[in-house]
């Protein structure tokens, strides 16, 4: 009979089968970012930029009657927004297990449509990849924000399409 220690820990496999993940932060530079968060964060940053530019245009438009200051203010706002969008694209490319250097492609005018569509619709890796753990599942707040932006987008399209349709039907 072999000598067995009754106080020895068992040799059972304690793996629960659950994958490890992490909670992504909005303004983090590294890590991965899923499709829904990418869309929400990008849309929120765009809306914030529109609001800031509108307020600054209203304030400085009344002061600057010559018009020389407005392009400078727009550029001062554009650079941080472009940098933030590149960082978001970098994190999204990391979720797809691509190098972050591909994020520079979102700065190329007109051609940025192709990587933009790829970032929006390509599913990320379901497991840990070269760039870190898989992000946590999206919470209710992400879906609420996405729903808000979808409703807003449908409203904008309707505001443009309905008058055009009425003009078309009145012209017949």
SERO-4910 file (N, C-alpha, C, O; in steps of 0.05 Angstrom, whole numbers):
BEGIN
 pado doro    nc1    nc2    nc3   cac1   cac2   cac3    cc1    cc2    cc3    oc1    oc2    oc3
  Unk    A     17    -23      0      0      0      0     18     25      0     38     26     14
  Unk    A     10     44    -16     27     68    -18     20     88      4     -2     88     15
  Unk    A     39    105     10     35    124     32     20    149     21     32    164      5
  Unk    A     -4    153     29    -21    175     20    -26    195     43    -34    187     65
  Unk    A    -21    220     37    -25    240     57    -54    249     56    -63    258     35
  Unk    A    -69    246     77    -98    253     76   -102    283     75   -125    292     69
  Unk    A    -82    299     80    -85    328     80    -75    341     54    -74    365     51
  Unk    A    -68    325     35    -58    334      9    -82    345     -8   -104    333     -7
  Unk    A    -77    366    -23    -99    377    -39   -105    357    -62    -87    344    -72
  Unk    A   -130    356    -71   -137    337    -92   -126    347   -119   -120    371   -123
  Unk    A   -123    329   -138   -113    335   -164   -136    340   -184   -135    330   -206
  Unk    A   -156    354   -176   -179    359   -193   -174    383   -210   -160    402   -203
  Unk    A   -186    383   -234   -184    406   -252   -205    426   -244   -229    420   -245
  Unk    A   -196    449   -235   -215    469   -224   -222    490   -245   -234    510   -238
  Unk    A   -215    486   -270   -222    505   -292   -252    504   -296   -263    483   -301
  Unk    A   -265    528   -294   -294    529   -298   -302    531   -327   -326    530   -333
  Unk    A   -283    534   -345   -289    536   -373   -296    565   -382   -299    570   -405
  Unk    A   -297    583   -363   -302    611   -370   -276    625   -378   -255    620   -367
  Unk    A   -279    641   -399   -256    656   -408   -252    681   -391   -271    692   -381
  Unk    A   -227    689   -389   -222    714   -374   -227    737   -393   -222    735   -417
  Unk    A   -236    759   -382   -241    783   -397   -235    807   -380   -230    804   -356
  Unk    A   -237    831   -392   -232    855   -377   -252    876   -385   -265    874   -406
  Unk    A   -256    895   -368   -275    917   -373   -260    940   -386   -243    953   -374
  Unk    A   -266    945   -412   -252    967   -426   -260    994   -415   -283    999   -407
  Unk    A   -241   1012   -415   -246   1039   -406   -249   1057   -431   -237   1051   -452
  Unk    A   -264   1078   -428   -270   1096   -451   -244   1109   -462   -240   1108   -486
  Unk    A   -228   1120   -445   -205   1136   -454   -179   1121   -451   -158   1133   -449
  Unk    A   -179   1094   -451   -155   1079   -450   -141   1079   -477   -154   1081   -498
  Unk    A   -114   1077   -476    -99   1078   -501    -95   1049   -511    -95   1044   -535
  Unk    A    -91   1031   -493    -86   1003   -500   -110    986   -495   -129    994   -482
  Unk    A   -109    961   -505   -131    942   -500   -147    938   -525   -140    947   -547
  Unk    A   -169    924   -521   -186    917   -543   -213    930   -540   -221    937   -518
  Unk    A   -227    934   -562   -253    947   -563   -271    933   -582   -264    930   -606
  Unk    A   -294    924   -573   -313    910   -590   -328    929   -608   -326    953   -606
  Unk    A   -344    917   -626   -359    933   -646   -379    953   -634   -379    976   -641
  Unk    A   -395    944   -615   -415    961   -603   -403    984   -588   -411   1007   -591
  Unk    A   -382    978   -572   -369   1000   -558   -355   1019   -577   -355   1043   -572
  Unk    A   -343   1008   -598   -330   1025   -618   -350   1045   -630   -345   1069   -633
  Unk    A   -373   1035   -638   -394   1052   -649   -404   1072   -629   -407   1096   -636
  Unk    A   -409   1064   -604   -419   1082   -584   -399   1103   -577   -406   1127   -576
  Unk    A   -374   1095   -572   -354   1115   -565   -349   1134   -587   -346   1158   -583
  Unk    A   -347   1124   -612   -342   1142   -635   -365   1161   -639   -361   1185   -644
  Unk    A   -390   1151   -637   -413   1169   -641   -414   1190   -618   -421   1213   -623
  Unk    A   -408   1182   -594   -409   1201   -571   -388   1222   -575   -393   1246   -569
  Unk    A   -364   1214   -583   -342   1234   -587   -350   1253   -610   -344   1277   -609
  Unk    A   -362   1242   -631   -370   1259   -654   -391   1279   -645   -390   1303   -652
  Unk    A   -411   1270   -629   -432   1288   -620   -420   1309   -601   -428   1333   -602
  Unk    A   -402   1301   -584   -389   1321   -566   -373   1342   -583   -374   1365   -576
  Unk    A   -360   1333   -604   -345   1351   -621   -364   1371   -635   -358   1394   -637
  Unk    A   -387   1361   -644   -406   1378   -657   -416   1399   -638   -419   1423   -645
  Unk    A   -422   1391   -614   -432   1410   -594   -411   1431   -587   -417   1455   -586
  Unk    A   -386   1422   -582   -365   1441   -576   -360   1460   -599   -357   1484   -594
  Unk    A   -359   1450   -623   -354   1467   -646   -377   1487   -650   -373   1510   -658
  Unk    A   -402   1478   -645   -425   1496   -647   -424   1518   -627   -429   1541   -633
  Unk    A   -417   1511   -602   -415   1532   -581   -393   1551   -587   -396   1575   -585
  Unk    A   -369   1541   -595   -347   1559   -601   -353   1576   -626   -344   1599   -627
  Unk    A   -367   1565   -645   -374   1580   -669   -393   1602   -661   -392   1625   -672
  Unk    A   -411   1597   -643   -430   1617   -635   -416   1639   -619   -422   1663   -622
  Unk    A   -398   1631   -601   -384   1651   -585   -365   1668   -602   -365   1692   -601
  Unk    A   -347   1654   -617   -327   1668   -632   -338   1680   -658   -325   1698   -669
  Unk    A   -360   1669   -668   -372   1680   -692   -382   1708   -687   -381   1726   -705
  Unk    A   -393   1713   -663   -403   1740   -656   -379   1759   -652   -382   1783   -657
  Unk    A   -357   1749   -642   -334   1766   -636   -317   1770   -661   -308   1793   -666
  Unk    A   -313   1750   -677   -295   1750   -700   -311   1757   -725   -321   1738   -739
  Unk    A   -314   1782   -731   -329   1789   -755   -313   1787   -780   -325   1784   -802
  Unk    A   -287   1787   -778   -270   1784   -802   -268   1756   -812   -263   1751   -836
  Unk    A   -273   1736   -795   -273   1708   -803   -246   1695   -802   -243   1672   -812
  Unk    A   -225   1708   -791   -199   1695   -791   -195   1675   -769   -178   1657   -771
  Unk    A   -210   1677   -748   -206   1660   -724   -220   1633   -726   -211   1614   -714
  Unk    A   -242   1632   -741   -259   1608   -742   -243   1583   -753   -246   1562   -740
  Unk    A   -228   1585   -775   -213   1561   -783   -193   1551   -763   -188   1527   -760
  Unk    A   -180   1570   -749   -161   1563   -729   -174   1548   -705   -163   1528   -695
  Unk    A   -197   1557   -697   -211   1544   -675   -220   1516   -684   -219   1497   -669
  Unk    A   -229   1513   -709   -237   1487   -719   -214   1468   -719   -217   1444   -713
  Unk    A   -190   1477   -727   -166   1460   -727   -158   1452   -699   -150   1429   -694
  Unk    A   -161   1470   -680   -154   1464   -652   -172   1442   -641   -164   1427   -623
  Unk    A   -197   1441   -650   -215   1421   -641   -212   1395   -657   -215   1373   -646
  Unk    A   -205   1398   -683   -202   1375   -700   -180   1356   -692   -183   1332   -693
  Unk    A   -157   1367   -684   -134   1350   -678   -139   1331   -654   -133   1307   -656
  Unk    A   -150   1341   -632   -155   1321   -610   -176   1300   -617   -175   1277   -609
  Unk    A   -196   1308   -633   -217   1289   -642   -205   1269   -660   -211   1245   -658
  Unk    A   -189   1277   -679   -176   1258   -698   -158   1239   -682   -157   1215   -688
  Unk    A   -143   1249   -662   -126   1232   -646   -142   1212   -630   -134   1189   -628
  Unk    A   -165   1220   -620   -182   1202   -605   -194   1181   -623   -196   1157   -615
  Unk    A   -201   1189   -647   -212   1169   -666   -191   1149   -675   -197   1125   -679
  Unk    A   -166   1158   -678   -144   1139   -685   -140   1119   -662   -135   1096   -667
  Unk    A   -141   1129   -637   -138   1111   -614   -161   1091   -613   -156   1067   -607
  Unk    A   -185   1100   -618   -208   1081   -619   -205   1060   -641   -210   1037   -636
  Unk    A   -196   1069   -664   -192   1050   -686   -169   1031   -680   -170   1007   -687
  Unk    A   -148   1041   -666   -126   1023   -658   -136   1001   -639   -129    978   -643
  Unk    A   -152   1009   -620   -163    989   -602   -181    969   -616   -182    945   -609
  Unk    A   -196    979   -635   -214    961   -651   -198    942   -668   -204    918   -670
  Unk    A   -176    952   -681   -159    935   -696   -146    913   -678   -142    891   -686
  Unk    A   -139    921   -653   -128    902   -634   -149    880   -628   -141    857   -625
  Unk    A   -174    887   -627   -195    867   -622   -196    847   -646   -204    824   -642
  Unk    A   -189    856   -670   -189    839   -693   -163    825   -697   -159    811   -717
  Unk    A   -144    829   -678   -117    817   -679   -100    828   -702    -84    813   -713
  Unk    A   -104    853   -708    -88    867   -728    -70    887   -713    -76    895   -691
  Unk    A    -49    896   -726    -31    915   -714    -45    942   -712    -62    949   -728
  Unk    A    -39    957   -691    -50    983   -687    -42   1004   -708    -55   1025   -711
  Unk    A    -21    998   -723    -12   1016   -744    -33   1019   -766    -33   1039   -781
  Unk    A    -51    999   -769    -72   1001   -789    -92   1024   -782   -107   1033   -800
  Unk    A    -91   1034   -758   -110   1055   -750   -104   1081   -765   -121   1099   -766
  Unk    A    -80   1084   -776    -73   1108   -791    -91   1110   -816    -95   1132   -827
  Unk    A   -100   1087   -826   -117   1087   -850   -143   1102   -847   -155   1110   -867
  Unk    A   -152   1106   -822   -177   1121   -819   -173   1151   -823   -193   1165   -824
  Unk    A   -149   1160   -826   -143   1188   -831   -142   1195   -861   -141   1218   -869
  Unk    A   -142   1174   -878   -140   1179   -907   -168   1187   -918   -186   1171   -916
  Unk    A   -171   1211   -929   -197   1219   -939   -207   1199   -961   -192   1189   -977
  Unk    A   -232   1195   -961   -248   1178   -979   -240   1149   -976   -258   1132   -973
  Unk    A   -215   1142   -977   -207   1114   -974   -212   1103   -946   -213   1079   -941
  Unk    A   -216   1121   -926   -222   1112   -899   -249   1098   -896   -254   1087   -875
  Unk    A   -265   1099   -917   -291   1086   -916   -287   1056   -913   -302   1042   -899
  Unk    A   -267   1045   -927   -263   1016   -928   -255   1006   -900   -268    988   -890
  Unk    A   -234   1017   -888   -228   1007   -860   -249   1014   -840   -253   1000   -821
  Unk    A   -264   1036   -845   -285   1043   -827   -308   1022   -827   -317   1015   -806
  Unk    A   -315   1013   -850   -336    992   -852   -325    966   -841   -340    951   -828
  Unk    A   -300    960   -846   -288    936   -834   -289    937   -804   -295    917   -791
  Unk    A   -282    959   -792   -282    962   -763   -310    959   -752   -314    949   -730
  Unk    A   -330    969   -766   -357    968   -756   -370    941   -758   -386    933   -740
  Unk    A   -363    925   -778   -378    901   -783   -362    875   -778   -375    854   -775
  Unk    A   -336    876   -777   -321    851   -773   -322    843   -744   -317    859   -726
  Unk    A   -328    817   -739   -329    808   -711   -301    805   -700   -282    797   -714
  Unk    A   -297    812   -674   -271    809   -661   -266    781   -653   -283    763   -656
  Unk    A   -242    776   -644   -234    750   -634   -250    743   -609   -254    759   -591
  Unk    A   -258    718   -607   -274    709   -584   -256    701   -561   -267    695   -539
  Unk    A   -230    699   -565   -212    691   -544   -190    711   -540   -189    731   -555
  Unk    A   -173    706   -521   -150    724   -518   -133    723   -543   -128    701   -554
  Unk    A   -123    746   -552   -106    747   -575    -80    761   -568    -73    764   -544
  Unk    A    -64    768   -588    -38    780   -583    -39    807   -568    -19    816   -557
  Unk    A    -63    819   -567    -65    846   -556    -81    847   -529    -86    868   -519
  Unk    A    -87    824   -518    -99    824   -492   -124    806   -490   -131    791   -508
  Unk    A   -136    808   -467   -160    793   -461   -184    803   -477   -184    826   -486
  Unk    A   -204    786   -479   -229    794   -493   -244    814   -475   -244    811   -451
  Unk    A   -256    835   -487   -271    854   -471   -296    840   -459   -306    821   -470
  Unk    A   -305    851   -436   -330    841   -424   -353    845   -443   -352    860   -462
  Unk    A   -374    830   -437   -399    834   -453   -410    862   -448   -405    873   -427
  Unk    A   -424    872   -468   -435    899   -466   -457    901   -445   -473    882   -443
  Unk    A   -457    922   -430   -478    927   -411   -502    941   -424   -502    947   -447
  Unk    A   -522    945   -408   -547    958   -418   -542    986   -427   -555    996   -446
  Unk    A   -523   1000   -415   -518   1028   -422   -508   1030   -451   -514   1049   -465
  Unk    A   -491   1011   -460   -482   1011   -488   -505   1008   -507   -506   1022   -527
  Unk    A   -523    990   -501   -546    986   -519   -565   1009   -518   -578   1016   -539
  Unk    A   -568   1023   -496   -585   1046   -494   -573   1069   -511   -588   1082   -526
  Unk    A   -547   1073   -509   -534   1094   -525   -536   1087   -555   -541   1105   -571
  Unk    A   -532   1062   -562   -534   1054   -590   -563   1058   -600   -567   1068   -623
  Unk    A   -583   1052   -584   -610   1056   -592   -616   1086   -596   -630   1093   -614
  Unk    A   -605   1102   -578   -609   1131   -580   -597   1141   -607   -610   1157   -621
  Unk    A   -573   1132   -614   -561   1142   -638   -575   1131   -663   -576   1144   -684
  Unk    A   -585   1107   -662   -600   1096   -684   -626   1111   -689   -633   1118   -711
  Unk    A   -640   1117   -667   -665   1133   -669   -659   1161   -680   -673   1171   -697
  Unk    A   -637   1173   -671   -629   1199   -680   -622   1198   -710   -629   1216   -725
  Unk    A   -608   1177   -719   -601   1174   -747   -625   1171   -764   -627   1183   -786
  Unk    A   -644   1155   -755   -669   1151   -770   -684   1177   -772   -696   1184   -793
  Unk    A   -685   1193   -751   -698   1219   -751   -685   1238   -770   -699   1253   -784
  Unk    A   -658   1238   -772   -645   1256   -790   -651   1248   -819   -656   1265   -836
  Unk    A   -650   1222   -824   -657   1212   -851   -685   1219   -859   -691   1228   -881
  Unk    A   -704   1216   -840   -732   1223   -845   -735   1253   -850   -751   1261   -867
  Unk    A   -720   1269   -835   -722   1299   -838   -712   1307   -865   -721   1328   -876
  Unk    A   -694   1292   -877   -684   1299   -904   -701   1286   -925   -707   1299   -946
  Unk    A   -709   1261   -921   -724   1246   -942   -753   1255   -945   -762   1256   -968
  Unk    A   -767   1261   -924   -795   1268   -926   -800   1294   -943   -817   1293   -960
  Unk    A   -786   1316   -937   -790   1339   -955   -782   1334   -984   -794   1345  -1002
  Unk    A   -761   1318   -988   -753   1312  -1016   -775   1295  -1029   -781   1299  -1053
  Unk    A   -787   1277  -1015   -809   1260  -1026   -833   1277  -1032   -846   1274  -1052
  Unk    A   -840   1296  -1013   -863   1313  -1018   -858   1331  -1042   -877   1336  -1057
  Unk    A   -834   1341  -1045   -828   1358  -1069   -830   1341  -1094   -839   1351  -1115
  Unk    A   -822   1316  -1093   -824   1298  -1116   -853   1293  -1123   -861   1294  -1147
  Unk    A   -870   1287  -1103   -898   1280  -1109   -914   1305  -1117   -932   1302  -1133
  Unk    A   -907   1328  -1107   -920   1353  -1115   -912   1361  -1143   -928   1374  -1157
  Unk    A   -889   1353  -1152   -880   1360  -1179   -892   1343  -1201   -891   1350  -1224
  Unk    A   -904   1320  -1193   -916   1302  -1214   -942   1313  -1224   -954   1300  -1241
***
